[in-house]
């Protein structure tokens, strides 16, 4: 099991930016597809973005496309989520998650495809 720890959340004004980081405890991180999910108050958990083990394939939810970039550094066992032009509706707890895909360039989108989860980091966007 990979331990995942998110950081970088906080309070930001609408239009601002945040960069979330997720550090993994194991070198086997490089064989995981990684995803960022979020869950707002009273809402279901939804995928924000995901990236394959190599970084060559990515997926973005329509609600964040063009404003968010997911990336990873396998040498540092870390995945990032750069969020720009933030909106109040982006307010949520953001979770990173790992899916044991192995060295296959697939990008799972559903939470049930992910095996390990971080504890979450709060992002609040004020209007």
C-alpha positions in Angstrom: 0.0 0.0 0.0 1.3 3.4 -0.9 0.9 6.3 1.6 -0.2 9.5 -0.1 0.1 12.9 1.5 -1.4 16.0 -0.1 -0.3 19.6 0.5 -0.8 23.0 -0.9 -4.4 23.7 -0.2 -5.7 26.9 1.3 -7.8 30.0 0.9 -7.6 31.9 -2.3 -9.6 34.6 -4.0 -11.5 33.9 -7.2 -9.1 34.2 -10.2 -6.2 33.1 -8.1 -4.0 30.0 -8.4 -2.9 27.1 -6.2 -0.5 24.2 -6.7 -1.3 21.0 -4.9 1.3 18.4 -4.3 0.9 14.7 -3.4 3.9 12.8 -2.1 4.0 9.0 -2.2 5.9 6.8 0.2 7.0 4.1 -2.2 9.1 3.9 -5.3 6.4 1.7 -6.8 4.5 5.0 -7.2 6.0 5.1 -10.7 3.8 2.1 -11.7 0.6 3.8 -10.5 -1.7 6.0 -12.5 -2.5 9.0 -10.3 -5.7 11.0 -10.0 -6.9 14.1 -8.3 -10.5 14.0 -7.0 -12.5 16.5 -5.1 -15.6 16.5 -2.9 -17.6 19.6 -2.2 -20.1 20.0 0.6 -23.1 17.8 -0.1 -21.6 16.5 -3.3 -20.2 13.2 -4.5 -16.5 12.7 -5.1 -15.6 13.6 -8.6 -12.5 13.3 -10.7 -10.6 16.5 -11.5 -7.7 15.2 -13.4 -5.7 12.0 -13.9 -2.3 11.0 -15.3 -0.9 7.7 -16.5 2.2 6.1 -14.9 4.5 7.6 -17.5 2.8 11.0 -17.7 2.2 10.6 -21.4 -1.6 10.4 -21.0 -3.8 12.7 -19.1 -7.5 13.3 -18.5 -9.3 16.5 -17.3 -12.9 17.0 -16.3 -14.7 19.4 -18.5 -15.3 21.7 -15.5 -11.6 22.3 -15.1 -10.2 21.9 -18.6 -8.0 24.8 -19.6 -7.5 25.9 -16.0 -5.8 22.9 -14.5 -2.7 20.9 -15.3 -1.7 17.6 -13.8 1.9 16.5 -13.8 4.2 14.0 -12.1 7.8 13.6 -11.2 8.5 9.9 -10.7 12.0 10.6 -9.4 10.5 12.6 -6.6 7.5 10.2 -6.1 5.2 13.3 -6.4 2.2 14.3 -8.5 1.1 17.9 -8.9 -2.1 19.8 -9.7 -1.7 23.3 -10.9 -4.9 25.2 -10.7 -5.4 28.6 -12.2 -8.3 31.0 -12.6 -10.0 29.4 -9.6 -13.7 29.8 -9.1 -15.9 29.6 -6.0 -17.3 26.4 -7.3 -13.8 24.8 -7.1 -14.2 24.9 -3.3 -13.8 21.3 -2.1 -11.6 18.9 -0.3 -9.1 17.6 -2.9 -7.8 14.1 -2.7 -5.0 12.4 -4.6 -5.3 8.7 -5.3 -3.2 5.9 -6.9 -4.3 3.2 -9.2 -2.1 0.1 -9.6 -2.2 0.1 -13.4 1.4 -1.1 -13.8 3.3 0.2 -16.8 0.3 0.6 -19.0 -0.7 4.0 -20.3 -4.3 4.1 -19.1 -5.9 6.9 -17.1 -8.7 5.6 -14.8 -11.4 8.2 -14.2 -13.7 6.5 -11.6 -12.9 6.5 -7.9 -13.5 2.7 -7.7 -10.5 2.2 -10.0 -8.2 3.7 -7.4 -6.5 1.7 -4.7 -4.9 4.1 -2.4 -6.0 7.6 -1.2 -4.6 10.5 0.6 -6.3 12.3 3.5 -7.3 15.3 1.5 -6.5 19.0 1.5 -9.1 21.8 1.7 -9.3 24.3 -1.1 -11.5 27.3 -0.5 -12.1 29.9 -3.2 -13.7 33.1 -2.1 -15.7 35.4 -4.4 
